[in-house]
Amino acid sequence: MILKEIRRVHQLHDSGCFIACAAMLLGTSYDEALKLIHPERVIARYDEVGLTPEESILRLSAFGLNPNPRPLRQLRNLRRTALIYIRWRIQPELMHAIVYDASRKRFLDPGTLYPHVDEYEEQLDSVYYFNVPELPHRLGFNHGS
């Protein structure tokens, strides 16, 4: 488990699902996660901020989260906190990131309050687990959202 309680963070950009998921996993705000993920530029409200899963994993690894890919085809089998990538059937070139909070056994979707777990499972692309419970405290992140 990354934090005792993972707080849902809403994405503020159309392509900001990973930024919001990183904020949830790091225990920080969307704006702070945006600065951490894209420190090289100032980002406007309608800019593209999305990353490929490979880029996302590299960024999380840089923060010490060390995501581990796991084969999984049934989301009901999740037992640990995870970052999940969905590849949209209607637009396979687009992906969406969500977090599974193992402590509360619920999905935290940064784009909607009402996740559709069956649809996620049908379009599941990849799952990454984490093993660093103390990271947000170690880096001194605020836990606000």
NORNORCOR-V509022 format. One record per pair of residues at least 24 apart in sequence whose ideal C-beta (glycine too) atoms are under 7 Angstrom apart, sorted by sequence separation. I is the first residue (numbers start at 0). J is the second residue. D is the distance in whole Angstrom. If there is no record, write none. Layout:
BEGIN
((I J D) (I J D))
END
This chain:
BEGIN
((2 26 5) (77 101 7) (18 48 6) (94 124 6) (17 49 6) (52 84 5) (14 47 5) (15 48 5) (17 50 5) (12 46 7) (14 48 5) (85 119 5) (88 122 5) (14 49 3) (87 122 6) (12 48 5) (83 119 7) (86 122 6) (25 62 7) (85 122 5) (17 55 5) (21 59 7) (85 123 6) (86 124 4) (85 124 6) (24 64 6) (84 124 4) (84 125 5) (52 94 7) (74 116 6) (83 126 5) (74 119 6) (81 126 5) (82 127 5) (74 120 5) (81 127 6) (73 120 6) (81 128 5) (74 123 7) (79 128 5) (80 129 6) (72 123 7) (71 126 5) (68 125 6) (69 126 5) (24 82 7) (68 127 6) (69 128 5) (67 127 6) (66 127 4) (67 128 5) (20 82 6) (66 129 6) (64 129 5) (65 130 7) (65 131 6) (64 131 6) (63 131 6) (64 134 6) (56 127 7) (63 134 6) (62 134 7) (52 125 6) (24 98 6) (23 98 5) (20 96 5) (20 97 7) (20 98 5) (1 80 5) (16 95 5) (17 96 5) (0 80 5) (16 96 4) (23 107 6) (20 109 6) (19 109 3) (5 98 6) (16 109 5) (16 110 6) (5 100 4) (4 102 7) (3 102 7) (10 109 4) (7 107 5) (9 109 6) (10 110 6) (0 101 6) (8 109 6) (0 102 5) (5 107 6) (24 129 7) (26 135 4) (25 135 6) (27 140 4) (26 140 5) (27 141 6) (25 140 6) (28 143 6) (26 142 5) (28 144 6) (22 144 7) (1 129 5) (1 131 7) (1 132 6) (0 132 6) (1 134 7) (2 135 6) (8 144 5) (6 144 5))
END
